Amino acid sequence: MPLFGHGSAVRHSMIFETFGKPANGGNPDRHTARRWSGWILALLLVAGGFSFYPCWGQATQNRSAEASDQLQHYFRAAREAERSGDYDKAVSSYRAILKLQPDLAEVHHNLALVYYIQSKNQEAIESFRSALKRKPDLMGANLFLGMAYVRTNQYEKAIGPLNKAIGQNPKESRGYLNLSLCYVETGQPLEAARVLQKGIEQFPEDIDILYNLGKVYSQLMEGTFRRMAATDPDSYRVHQLMAEAFEARREVQRAIEEYKLALQRNPQAPGLNYAIANLYWKEGSLEEAEEGFRKELQINPEHYLATWKLGNIYLIRREMDQALPYLLKAIEQKPDLGQAHRDLGRVYADQGDLQKAIEHFRTVARLSPDEPTVHYRMALIHRRLGNKEQEVKEMSLFQTLKQASDAREKRATDLERRHLDLESERSKKDPEFQPEPD
């Protein structure tokens, strides 16, 4: 099976499909365009007149009252038409205004927004360009001009306006999303990552920006891996990479085989013995895991996970005296390693040193506030100590956290299942995805 995904055939849909969705659902383009249109019209219709903008200054004062009334009538008609969804009428009203005053950048802008909502992209592009010709820094015009170019796959042309839009208004998330897409489509993934990182600085919890940043990093990773495979297809790093791919797909035996091939090509490479041992450990093959962790520590004595997992193996075997020094060493190497504190608590509880046991369990609870089982273990210790009140409190915490943990696990499992189903369907449809024979 190919290692590097499905190629560029799905690149556009992978990144652009989630761009800029409004929180309350609906059409994202219409949602954002209406917001900008209303903002600009609000400025132009201050107090029912046109004196707010300089372009409504002396020239407007020289017009007849009748002409002024006509302009206000067309503005209100355009706004009402937009609100009711009668976009053809809105276009007619804006064009009527431009016949009377053709140099109003804001009116060209709002006309372009209506075209944009109607998906009349070429007309929108021309009107946005007319607006910017008259007022180069008009807020919103660069953003929507860039997005209109994106709609029509003119990614090179979109880059300039979108960069300017972000400079004018760093708080418009769609600028980052669309600009990053342009860089991806023009073969500049590093620039795409840079733009999305800037977006994360402004919107740390924006799920669309986070999603697309992950996709860009994935593309960068795949490109790097392709270069590795082309440079030296039999290198230990390529075998290691293949092993990690098999491991991610839970093909344990094939992963182990590839890790062993990598180890044959570089027996002193740190991490390879650990990777093999870790797979054995997860599968419950403790003898093979013990051997691998020991080999890893010969190469890299400070590998705290190998140290902890050796202690964990001895704990599982009930060899507490052997487990203790490894667990203590793991905490010395990594003081906030909650798993080692948990196992130390179990060792001390087995040895009857309940005070030390509960101290380590409390550390686990502090490091991992959502972890339920440690509260169950503390409840058992309080029972042995005769602390009924504390036992009840810890047992109640355990039950509450266990329910929440089970719900999270179910959501994660359902999400993973849906993802795997989607990947399976995509592989059937994608002509670039051709499984290799075993």
C-alpha positions as a LaTeX table, in Angstrom:
\begin{tabular}{lrrr}
\hline
Residue & $x$ (\AA) & $y$ (\AA) & $z$ (\AA) \\
\hline
Met1 & 0.00 & 0.00 & 0.00 \\
Pro2 & 1.42 & 3.43 & $-0.86$ \\
Leu3 & 3.04 & 5.26 & 2.00 \\
Phe4 & 2.45 & 8.82 & 0.96 \\
Gly5 & $-1.33$ & 9.23 & 0.58 \\
His6 & $-3.34$ & 10.18 & $-2.45$ \\
Gly7 & $-1.36$ & 12.98 & $-4.08$ \\
Ser8 & $-2.55$ & 16.29 & $-5.40$ \\
Ala9 & $-5.83$ & 15.03 & $-6.80$ \\
Val10 & $-7.57$ & 15.63 & $-3.47$ \\
Arg11 & $-5.41$ & 18.51 & $-2.25$ \\
His12 & $-7.96$ & 21.25 & $-2.94$ \\
Ser13 & $-10.86$ & 19.51 & $-1.20$ \\
Met14 & $-8.71$ & 18.56 & 1.76 \\
Ile15 & $-7.94$ & 22.18 & 2.56 \\
Phe16 & $-10.63$ & 24.41 & 1.17 \\
Glu17 & $-13.76$ & 22.51 & 2.12 \\
Thr18 & $-13.88$ & 23.86 & 5.69 \\
Phe19 & $-12.91$ & 27.46 & 5.02 \\
Gly20 & $-14.77$ & 30.16 & 6.85 \\
Lys21 & $-17.98$ & 28.45 & 7.89 \\
Pro22 & $-20.21$ & 30.77 & 9.96 \\
Ala23 & $-20.89$ & 29.62 & 13.50 \\
Asn24 & $-24.63$ & 29.41 & 12.91 \\
Gly25 & $-24.31$ & 27.38 & 9.71 \\
Gly26 & $-25.52$ & 28.43 & 6.28 \\
Asn27 & $-23.63$ & 29.80 & 3.30 \\
Pro28 & $-20.27$ & 31.17 & 4.51 \\
Asp29 & $-19.79$ & 33.48 & 1.52 \\
Arg30 & $-23.23$ & 35.02 & 1.87 \\
His31 & $-22.79$ & 35.36 & 5.63 \\
Thr32 & $-19.49$ & 37.26 & 5.36 \\
Ala33 & $-20.42$ & 39.30 & 2.28 \\
Arg34 & $-23.63$ & 40.54 & 3.89 \\
Arg35 & $-21.70$ & 41.58 & 6.98 \\
Trp36 & $-19.25$ & 43.68 & 4.94 \\
Ser37 & $-21.99$ & 45.10 & 2.74 \\
Gly38 & $-24.02$ & 46.22 & 5.75 \\
Trp39 & $-20.99$ & 47.77 & 7.42 \\
Ile40 & $-20.15$ & 49.94 & 4.41 \\
Leu41 & $-23.75$ & 50.96 & 3.79 \\
Ala42 & $-24.10$ & 51.92 & 7.44 \\
Leu43 & $-21.28$ & 54.41 & 6.99 \\
Leu44 & $-22.78$ & 55.84 & 3.83 \\
Leu45 & $-26.27$ & 56.27 & 5.28 \\
Val46 & $-25.36$ & 58.13 & 8.47 \\
Ala47 & $-28.28$ & 60.23 & 9.64 \\
Gly48 & $-30.07$ & 59.67 & 6.34 \\
Gly49 & $-27.54$ & 61.70 & 4.35 \\
Phe50 & $-24.23$ & 61.44 & 2.51 \\
Ser51 & $-21.99$ & 63.89 & 4.31 \\
Phe52 & $-19.92$ & 61.28 & 6.22 \\
Tyr53 & $-17.45$ & 60.39 & 3.44 \\
Pro54 & $-15.32$ & 63.05 & 1.75 \\
Cys55 & $-16.64$ & 61.89 & $-1.63$ \\
Trp56 & $-20.04$ & 63.20 & $-0.57$ \\
Gly57 & $-18.69$ & 66.68 & 0.15 \\
Gln58 & $-18.87$ & 69.71 & $-2.07$ \\
Ala59 & $-20.06$ & 67.79 & $-5.15$ \\
Thr60 & $-23.09$ & 66.47 & $-3.28$ \\
Gln61 & $-23.92$ & 69.88 & $-1.85$ \\
Asn62 & $-24.08$ & 71.24 & $-5.40$ \\
Arg63 & $-26.55$ & 68.60 & $-6.51$ \\
Ser64 & $-30.22$ & 69.27 & $-6.51$ \\
Ala65 & $-32.35$ & 68.03 & $-3.64$ \\
Glu66 & $-34.07$ & 65.76 & $-6.12$ \\
Ala67 & $-30.83$ & 64.05 & $-7.12$ \\
Ser68 & $-29.90$ & 63.62 & $-3.46$ \\
Asp69 & $-33.26$ & 62.04 & $-2.75$ \\
Gln70 & $-32.74$ & 59.69 & $-5.69$ \\
Leu71 & $-29.38$ & 58.54 & $-4.33$ \\
Gln72 & $-30.81$ & 57.86 & $-0.89$ \\
His73 & $-33.73$ & 56.02 & $-2.46$ \\
Tyr74 & $-31.42$ & 53.75 & $-4.44$ \\
Phe75 & $-29.23$ & 53.07 & $-1.41$ \\
Arg76 & $-32.18$ & 52.07 & 0.74 \\
Ala77 & $-33.63$ & 50.00 & $-2.09$ \\
Ala78 & $-30.32$ & 48.17 & $-2.49$ \\
Arg79 & $-30.10$ & 47.43 & 1.21 \\
Glu80 & $-33.69$ & 46.23 & 1.42 \\
Ala81 & $-33.19$ & 44.06 & $-1.66$ \\
Glu82 & $-30.13$ & 42.44 & $-0.06$ \\
Arg83 & $-32.04$ & 41.75 & 3.14 \\
Ser84 & $-34.87$ & 40.09 & 1.24 \\
Gly85 & $-32.53$ & 38.14 & $-1.03$ \\
Asp86 & $-33.55$ & 39.97 & $-4.19$ \\
Tyr87 & $-30.03$ & 40.33 & $-5.50$ \\
Asp88 & $-30.98$ & 41.25 & $-9.04$ \\
Lys89 & $-32.82$ & 44.29 & $-7.66$ \\
Ala90 & $-29.81$ & 45.12 & $-5.47$ \\
Val91 & $-27.58$ & 45.05 & $-8.56$ \\
Ser92 & $-29.97$ & 47.34 & $-10.42$ \\
Ser93 & $-30.05$ & 49.81 & $-7.52$ \\
Tyr94 & $-26.27$ & 49.95 & $-7.18$ \\
Arg95 & $-25.82$ & 50.38 & $-10.92$ \\
Ala96 & $-28.35$ & 53.23 & $-10.84$ \\
Ile97 & $-26.27$ & 54.96 & $-8.18$ \\
Leu98 & $-23.12$ & 54.54 & $-10.26$ \\
Lys99 & $-24.80$ & 56.18 & $-13.21$ \\
Leu100 & $-25.29$ & 59.25 & $-11.02$ \\
Gln101 & $-21.91$ & 59.07 & $-9.25$ \\
Pro102 & $-19.54$ & 56.60 & $-10.98$ \\
Asp103 & $-16.53$ & 57.27 & $-8.72$ \\
Leu104 & $-18.01$ & 55.97 & $-5.46$ \\
Ala105 & $-15.60$ & 53.19 & $-4.49$ \\
Glu106 & $-17.94$ & 51.95 & $-1.76$ \\
Val107 & $-20.76$ & 51.40 & $-4.24$ \\
His108 & $-18.49$ & 49.47 & $-6.63$ \\
His109 & $-17.51$ & 47.41 & $-3.59$ \\
Asn110 & $-21.08$ & 46.61 & $-2.56$ \\
Leu111 & $-22.07$ & 45.82 & $-6.14$ \\
Ala112 & $-19.14$ & 43.41 & $-6.25$ \\
Leu113 & $-20.31$ & 41.78 & $-3.01$ \\
Val114 & $-23.74$ & 41.15 & $-4.50$ \\
Tyr115 & $-22.14$ & 39.62 & $-7.58$ \\
Tyr116 & $-19.99$ & 37.53 & $-5.25$ \\
Ile117 & $-23.06$ & 36.24 & $-3.40$ \\
Gln118 & $-24.64$ & 35.37 & $-6.75$ \\
Ser119 & $-21.46$ & 33.49 & $-7.75$ \\
Lys120 & $-21.03$ & 35.84 & $-10.71$ \\
Asn121 & $-17.34$ & 35.73 & $-10.09$ \\
Gln122 & $-15.98$ & 37.55 & $-13.11$ \\
Glu123 & $-18.39$ & 40.46 & $-12.58$ \\
Ala124 & $-17.40$ & 40.50 & $-8.90$ \\
Ile125 & $-13.70$ & 40.61 & $-9.78$ \\
Glu126 & $-14.20$ & 43.51 & $-12.18$ \\
Ser127 & $-16.25$ & 45.48 & $-9.63$ \\
Phe128 & $-13.78$ & 44.87 & $-6.79$ \\
Arg129 & $-10.96$ & 46.04 & $-9.07$ \\
Ser130 & $-13.00$ & 49.18 & $-9.89$ \\
Ala131 & $-13.48$ & 49.86 & $-6.19$ \\
Leu132 & $-9.78$ & 49.42 & $-5.42$ \\
Lys133 & $-8.77$ & 51.59 & $-8.37$ \\
Arg134 & $-10.69$ & 54.43 & $-6.75$ \\
Lys135 & $-9.77$ & 53.61 & $-3.15$ \\
Pro136 & $-6.82$ & 51.14 & $-2.85$ \\
Asp137 & $-7.21$ & 50.67 & 0.91 \\
Leu138 & $-10.98$ & 50.12 & 0.97 \\
Met139 & $-11.63$ & 47.64 & 3.76 \\
Gly140 & $-12.96$ & 44.30 & 2.60 \\
Ala141 & $-12.34$ & 44.82 & $-1.11$ \\
Asn142 & $-8.94$ & 43.11 & $-1.15$ \\
Leu143 & $-10.25$ & 40.21 & 0.91 \\
Phe144 & $-13.16$ & 39.49 & $-1.40$ \\
Leu145 & $-11.18$ & 40.14 & $-4.56$ \\
Gly146 & $-8.71$ & 37.51 & $-3.36$ \\
Met147 & $-11.49$ & 35.08 & $-2.53$ \\
Ala148 & $-13.12$ & 35.65 & $-5.92$ \\
Tyr149 & $-9.81$ & 34.79 & $-7.55$ \\
Val150 & $-9.64$ & 31.66 & $-5.38$ \\
Arg151 & $-13.12$ & 30.66 & $-6.50$ \\
Thr152 & $-11.98$ & 30.83 & $-10.10$ \\
Asn153 & $-8.70$ & 29.00 & $-9.42$ \\
Gln154 & $-6.59$ & 32.09 & $-10.11$ \\
Tyr155 & $-4.34$ & 31.46 & $-7.13$ \\
Glu156 & $-1.37$ & 33.53 & $-8.24$ \\
Lys157 & $-3.56$ & 36.59 & $-8.69$ \\
Ala158 & $-5.20$ & 36.06 & $-5.29$ \\
Ile159 & $-1.97$ & 36.15 & $-3.29$ \\
Gly160 & $-1.40$ & 39.92 & $-3.52$ \\
Pro161 & $-4.92$ & 41.04 & $-2.49$ \\
Leu162 & $-5.13$ & 38.49 & 0.31 \\
Asn163 & $-1.77$ & 39.52 & 1.76 \\
Lys164 & $-2.95$ & 43.12 & 1.71 \\
Ala165 & $-6.27$ & 42.14 & 3.30 \\
Ile166 & $-4.49$ & 40.47 & 6.22 \\
Gly167 & $-2.30$ & 43.53 & 6.64 \\
Gln168 & $-5.39$ & 45.75 & 6.77 \\
Asn169 & $-7.40$ & 43.49 & 9.05 \\
Pro170 & $-5.55$ & 40.71 & 10.92 \\
Lys171 & $-8.84$ & 39.70 & 12.57 \\
Glu172 & $-10.44$ & 38.25 & 9.41 \\
Ser173 & $-9.81$ & 34.52 & 9.61 \\
Arg174 & $-10.84$ & 33.85 & 6.02 \\
Gly175 & $-7.85$ & 35.82 & 4.80 \\
Tyr176 & $-5.42$ & 33.35 & 6.38 \\
Leu177 & $-7.37$ & 30.33 & 5.19 \\
Asn178 & $-7.68$ & 31.43 & 1.58 \\
Leu179 & $-4.13$ & 32.76 & 1.36 \\
Ser180 & $-2.74$ & 29.49 & 2.68 \\
Leu181 & $-4.72$ & 27.62 & 0.04 \\
Cys182 & $-3.19$ & 29.84 & $-2.66$ \\
Tyr183 & 0.30 & 29.01 & $-1.45$ \\
Val184 & $-0.50$ & 25.29 & $-1.38$ \\
Glu185 & $-1.93$ & 25.38 & $-4.89$ \\
Thr186 & 1.08 & 27.29 & $-6.22$ \\
Gly187 & 3.53 & 24.81 & $-4.69$ \\
Gln188 & 4.61 & 26.89 & $-1.68$ \\
Pro189 & 3.60 & 24.80 & 1.37 \\
Leu190 & 6.18 & 26.47 & 3.64 \\
Glu191 & 4.53 & 29.84 & 2.96 \\
Ala192 & 1.14 & 28.26 & 3.61 \\
Ala193 & 2.36 & 27.02 & 7.00 \\
Arg194 & 3.74 & 30.47 & 7.82 \\
Val195 & 0.39 & 32.12 & 7.03 \\
Leu196 & $-1.59$ & 29.62 & 9.08 \\
Gln197 & 0.80 & 30.04 & 12.01 \\
Lys198 & 0.08 & 33.77 & 11.91 \\
Gly199 & $-3.60$ & 32.90 & 11.81 \\
Ile200 & $-3.25$ & 30.74 & 14.93 \\
Glu201 & $-1.66$ & 33.69 & 16.73 \\
Gln202 & $-4.86$ & 35.65 & 16.07 \\
Phe203 & $-7.30$ & 32.74 & 16.47 \\
Pro204 & $-5.75$ & 30.14 & 18.81 \\
Glu205 & $-8.91$ & 28.03 & 18.92 \\
Asp206 & $-10.10$ & 28.33 & 15.31 \\
Ile207 & $-10.74$ & 24.73 & 14.34 \\
Asp208 & $-10.55$ & 25.43 & 10.59 \\
Ile209 & $-7.13$ & 27.07 & 10.83 \\
Leu210 & $-5.86$ & 24.27 & 13.07 \\
Tyr211 & $-7.23$ & 21.64 & 10.71 \\
Asn212 & $-5.64$ & 23.18 & 7.65 \\
Leu213 & $-2.32$ & 23.78 & 9.42 \\
Gly214 & $-2.26$ & 20.07 & 10.19 \\
Lys215 & $-2.97$ & 19.28 & 6.55 \\
Val216 & $-0.16$ & 21.56 & 5.38 \\
Tyr217 & 2.28 & 20.00 & 7.83 \\
Ser218 & 1.18 & 16.59 & 6.58 \\
Gln219 & 1.89 & 17.66 & 3.01 \\
Leu220 & 5.32 & 18.96 & 4.01 \\
Met221 & 6.02 & 15.69 & 5.77 \\
Glu222 & 4.94 & 13.64 & 2.77 \\
Gly223 & 7.11 & 15.70 & 0.45 \\
Thr224 & 10.11 & 15.20 & 2.72 \\
Phe225 & 9.48 & 11.47 & 2.91 \\
Arg226 & 9.26 & 11.21 & $-0.87$ \\
Arg227 & 12.68 & 12.85 & $-1.13$ \\
Met228 & 14.06 & 10.40 & 1.42 \\
Ala229 & 12.73 & 7.42 & $-0.52$ \\
Ala230 & 14.13 & 8.79 & $-3.79$ \\
Thr231 & 17.54 & 9.59 & $-2.26$ \\
Asp232 & 18.21 & 6.23 & $-0.56$ \\
Pro233 & 15.29 & 3.79 & $-0.69$ \\
Asp234 & 17.10 & 1.15 & 1.40 \\
Ser235 & 18.33 & 3.45 & 4.16 \\
Tyr236 & 17.50 & 2.72 & 7.76 \\
Arg237 & 15.44 & 5.92 & 7.92 \\
Val238 & 13.19 & 4.80 & 5.06 \\
His239 & 12.64 & 1.43 & 6.75 \\
Gln240 & 11.96 & 3.25 & 10.01 \\
Leu241 & 9.45 & 5.45 & 8.26 \\
Met242 & 7.74 & 2.43 & 6.69 \\
Ala243 & 7.60 & 0.81 & 10.11 \\
Glu244 & 5.98 & 3.88 & 11.64 \\
Ala245 & 3.40 & 3.91 & 8.84 \\
Phe246 & 2.55 & 0.25 & 9.47 \\
Glu247 & 2.41 & 0.92 & 13.20 \\
Ala248 & $-0.04$ & 3.78 & 12.65 \\
Arg249 & $-2.24$ & 1.37 & 10.67 \\
Arg250 & $-1.89$ & $-1.20$ & 13.48 \\
Glu251 & $-0.16$ & $-3.72$ & 11.25 \\
Val252 & 2.08 & $-4.78$ & 14.10 \\
Gln253 & 3.98 & $-7.65$ & 12.51 \\
Arg254 & 4.87 & $-5.68$ & 9.36 \\
Ala255 & 5.94 & $-2.76$ & 11.55 \\
Ile256 & 8.25 & $-5.02$ & 13.56 \\
Glu257 & 9.75 & $-6.45$ & 10.37 \\
Glu258 & 10.53 & $-2.97$ & 9.02 \\
Tyr259 & 11.98 & $-1.80$ & 12.35 \\
Lys260 & 14.25 & $-4.86$ & 12.34 \\
Leu261 & 15.40 & $-4.07$ & 8.79 \\
Ala262 & 16.20 & $-0.54$ & 9.93 \\
Leu263 & 18.11 & $-1.92$ & 12.90 \\
Gln264 & 20.15 & $-4.23$ & 10.64 \\
Arg265 & 21.26 & $-1.20$ & 8.62 \\
Asn266 & 22.11 & 0.87 & 11.68 \\
Pro267 & 22.39 & $-1.21$ & 14.88 \\
Gln268 & 23.37 & 1.82 & 16.98 \\
Ala269 & 20.52 & 4.08 & 15.89 \\
Pro270 & 18.75 & 5.36 & 19.03 \\
Gly271 & 15.04 & 4.62 & 19.26 \\
Leu272 & 14.83 & 1.55 & 17.06 \\
Asn273 & 15.18 & $-1.05$ & 19.82 \\
Tyr274 & 12.69 & 0.94 & 21.86 \\
Ala275 & 10.20 & 1.01 & 18.97 \\
Ile276 & 10.35 & $-2.78$ & 18.56 \\
Ala277 & 10.17 & $-3.39$ & 22.30 \\
Asn278 & 7.25 & $-1.00$ & 22.65 \\
Leu279 & 5.21 & $-2.95$ & 20.09 \\
Tyr280 & 5.96 & $-6.18$ & 21.95 \\
Trp281 & 5.02 & $-4.47$ & 25.24 \\
Lys282 & 1.68 & $-3.34$ & 23.84 \\
Glu283 & 1.01 & $-6.86$ & 22.59 \\
Gly284 & 1.83 & $-8.35$ & 25.99 \\
Ser285 & 5.00 & $-10.14$ & 24.79 \\
Leu286 & 6.93 & $-9.14$ & 27.88 \\
Glu287 & 10.10 & $-11.20$ & 27.37 \\
Glu288 & 10.75 & $-9.71$ & 23.93 \\
Ala289 & 9.85 & $-6.26$ & 25.25 \\
Glu290 & 12.25 & $-6.59$ & 28.20 \\
Glu291 & 15.10 & $-7.55$ & 25.87 \\
Gly292 & 14.40 & $-4.61$ & 23.56 \\
Phe293 & 14.16 & $-2.03$ & 26.33 \\
Arg294 & 17.45 & $-3.26$ & 27.82 \\
Lys295 & 19.16 & $-2.94$ & 24.41 \\
Glu296 & 17.79 & 0.57 & 24.03 \\
Leu297 & 19.17 & 1.60 & 27.42 \\
Gln298 & 22.61 & 0.30 & 26.42 \\
Ile299 & 22.56 & 2.76 & 23.52 \\
Asn300 & 20.65 & 5.55 & 25.25 \\
Pro301 & 20.75 & 5.22 & 29.06 \\
Glu302 & 18.60 & 8.34 & 29.55 \\
His303 & 15.62 & 7.01 & 27.59 \\
Tyr304 & 13.12 & 7.52 & 30.40 \\
Leu305 & 10.27 & 5.68 & 28.66 \\
Ala306 & 12.39 & 2.55 & 28.25 \\
Thr307 & 13.40 & 2.88 & 31.92 \\
Trp308 & 9.79 & 3.23 & 33.06 \\
Lys309 & 8.51 & 0.38 & 30.90 \\
Leu310 & 11.15 & $-1.99$ & 32.23 \\
Gly311 & 9.89 & $-1.15$ & 35.71 \\
Asn312 & 6.32 & $-1.65$ & 34.50 \\
Ile313 & 7.18 & $-5.11$ & 33.15 \\
Tyr314 & 8.56 & $-6.16$ & 36.53 \\
Leu315 & 5.49 & $-4.69$ & 38.23 \\
Ile316 & 3.22 & $-6.77$ & 35.99 \\
Arg317 & 5.26 & $-9.85$ & 36.91 \\
Arg318 & 4.90 & $-8.92$ & 40.60 \\
Glu319 & 8.71 & $-8.60$ & 40.87 \\
Met320 & 8.44 & $-5.48$ & 43.02 \\
Asp321 & 12.05 & $-5.34$ & 44.17 \\
Gln322 & 13.23 & $-5.29$ & 40.55 \\
Ala323 & 10.55 & $-2.80$ & 39.49 \\
Leu324 & 11.36 & $-0.24$ & 42.20 \\
Pro325 & 14.82 & 0.98 & 41.05 \\
Tyr326 & 13.70 & 1.39 & 37.42 \\
Leu327 & 10.61 & 3.35 & 38.43 \\
Leu328 & 12.62 & 5.59 & 40.76 \\
Lys329 & 15.17 & 6.14 & 37.96 \\
Ala330 & 12.40 & 7.03 & 35.52 \\
Ile331 & 11.10 & 9.73 & 37.86 \\
Glu332 & 14.62 & 11.02 & 38.35 \\
Gln333 & 14.96 & 11.28 & 34.57 \\
Lys334 & 11.46 & 12.70 & 34.05 \\
Pro335 & 9.91 & 14.07 & 37.28 \\
Asp336 & 6.48 & 14.68 & 35.72 \\
Leu337 & 6.10 & 11.19 & 34.23 \\
Gly338 & 2.70 & 10.34 & 35.64 \\
Gln339 & 2.82 & 6.68 & 34.56 \\
Ala340 & 5.94 & 6.07 & 36.64 \\
His341 & 4.37 & 7.77 & 39.68 \\
Arg342 & 1.29 & 5.58 & 39.22 \\
Asp343 & 3.39 & 2.40 & 39.09 \\
Leu344 & 5.45 & 3.49 & 42.08 \\
Gly345 & 2.24 & 4.00 & 44.01 \\
Arg346 & 1.22 & 0.46 & 43.16 \\
Val347 & 4.62 & $-0.92$ & 44.24 \\
Tyr348 & 4.53 & 0.93 & 47.57 \\
Ala349 & 0.91 & $-0.11$ & 48.17 \\
Asp350 & 1.88 & $-3.75$ & 47.57 \\
Gln351 & 4.79 & $-3.39$ & 49.99 \\
Gly352 & 2.50 & $-1.87$ & 52.63 \\
Asp353 & 4.02 & 1.64 & 52.55 \\
Leu354 & 0.61 & 3.29 & 52.16 \\
Gln355 & 1.75 & 6.83 & 52.87 \\
Lys356 & 4.31 & 6.78 & 50.05 \\
Ala357 & 1.76 & 5.10 & 47.79 \\
Ile358 & $-0.82$ & 7.80 & 48.31 \\
Glu359 & 1.77 & 10.56 & 47.80 \\
His360 & 2.57 & 9.20 & 44.33 \\
Phe361 & $-1.12$ & 8.72 & 43.50 \\
Arg362 & $-1.76$ & 12.34 & 44.45 \\
Thr363 & 1.03 & 13.37 & 42.08 \\
Val364 & $-0.72$ & 11.44 & 39.31 \\
Ala365 & $-4.01$ & 13.20 & 40.10 \\
Arg366 & $-2.24$ & 16.56 & 39.94 \\
Leu367 & $-0.51$ & 15.77 & 36.65 \\
Ser368 & $-3.60$ & 14.20 & 35.07 \\
Pro369 & $-6.75$ & 15.69 & 36.65 \\
Asp370 & $-9.05$ & 13.72 & 34.30 \\
Glu371 & $-7.49$ & 10.31 & 35.00 \\
Pro372 & $-10.08$ & 8.22 & 36.94 \\
Thr373 & $-8.33$ & 5.02 & 38.09 \\
Val374 & $-5.91$ & 6.77 & 40.43 \\
His375 & $-8.87$ & 7.91 & 42.53 \\
Tyr376 & $-10.08$ & 4.32 & 42.72 \\
Arg377 & $-6.67$ & 3.26 & 44.00 \\
Met378 & $-6.64$ & 6.09 & 46.56 \\
Ala379 & $-10.12$ & 5.03 & 47.70 \\
Leu380 & $-8.79$ & 1.50 & 48.35 \\
Ile381 & $-5.86$ & 2.87 & 50.35 \\
His382 & $-8.16$ & 5.06 & 52.47 \\
Arg383 & $-10.29$ & 1.97 & 53.10 \\
Arg384 & $-7.21$ & 0.14 & 54.38 \\
Leu385 & $-6.37$ & 3.16 & 56.55 \\
Gly386 & $-9.93$ & 3.37 & 57.88 \\
Asn387 & $-10.55$ & 6.87 & 56.40 \\
Lys388 & $-14.19$ & 6.35 & 55.47 \\
Glu389 & $-14.91$ & 9.96 & 54.47 \\
Gln390 & $-11.88$ & 10.13 & 52.16 \\
Glu391 & $-12.73$ & 6.72 & 50.71 \\
Val392 & $-16.24$ & 7.89 & 49.75 \\
Lys393 & $-14.89$ & 11.14 & 48.30 \\
Glu394 & $-12.28$ & 9.39 & 46.13 \\
Met395 & $-14.75$ & 6.73 & 44.96 \\
Ser396 & $-17.23$ & 9.43 & 43.94 \\
Leu397 & $-14.49$ & 11.23 & 41.98 \\
Phe398 & $-13.55$ & 7.97 & 40.31 \\
Gln399 & $-17.12$ & 7.31 & 39.14 \\
Thr400 & $-17.58$ & 10.86 & 37.80 \\
Leu401 & $-14.27$ & 10.88 & 35.92 \\
Lys402 & $-14.82$ & 7.32 & 34.64 \\
Gln403 & $-18.13$ & 8.28 & 33.05 \\
Ala404 & $-16.53$ & 11.30 & 31.36 \\
Ser405 & $-13.56$ & 9.20 & 30.22 \\
Asp406 & $-15.82$ & 6.53 & 28.74 \\
Ala407 & $-17.80$ & 9.19 & 26.84 \\
Arg408 & $-14.58$ & 10.72 & 25.42 \\
Glu409 & $-13.28$ & 7.32 & 24.41 \\
Lys410 & $-16.52$ & 6.50 & 22.63 \\
Arg411 & $-16.43$ & 9.79 & 20.72 \\
Ala412 & $-12.80$ & 9.21 & 19.76 \\
Thr413 & $-13.54$ & 5.64 & 18.65 \\
Asp414 & $-16.50$ & 6.76 & 16.57 \\
Leu415 & $-14.43$ & 9.53 & 14.99 \\
Glu416 & $-11.59$ & 7.13 & 14.17 \\
Arg417 & $-14.05$ & 4.63 & 12.67 \\
Arg418 & $-15.60$ & 7.33 & 10.49 \\
His419 & $-12.12$ & 8.48 & 9.41 \\
Leu420 & $-11.12$ & 4.94 & 8.45 \\
Asp421 & $-14.36$ & 4.46 & 6.54 \\
Leu422 & $-13.73$ & 7.72 & 4.69 \\
Glu423 & $-10.18$ & 6.70 & 3.83 \\
Ser424 & $-11.44$ & 3.36 & 2.57 \\
Glu425 & $-14.04$ & 4.99 & 0.34 \\
Arg426 & $-11.51$ & 7.52 & $-0.94$ \\
Ser427 & $-9.03$ & 4.78 & $-1.79$ \\
Lys428 & $-11.67$ & 3.06 & $-3.94$ \\
Lys429 & $-12.45$ & 6.23 & $-5.87$ \\
Asp430 & $-9.02$ & 7.83 & $-6.18$ \\
Pro431 & $-7.27$ & 6.69 & $-9.39$ \\
Glu432 & $-3.89$ & 7.56 & $-7.85$ \\
Phe433 & $-4.49$ & 5.19 & $-4.95$ \\
Gln434 & $-3.51$ & 1.72 & $-6.18$ \\
Pro435 & $-2.63$ & $-0.79$ & $-3.43$ \\
Glu436 & 0.56 & $-2.67$ & $-4.05$ \\
Pro437 & 0.43 & $-6.48$ & $-4.12$ \\
Asp438 & 1.54 & $-8.24$ & $-0.99$ \\
\hline
\end{tabular}
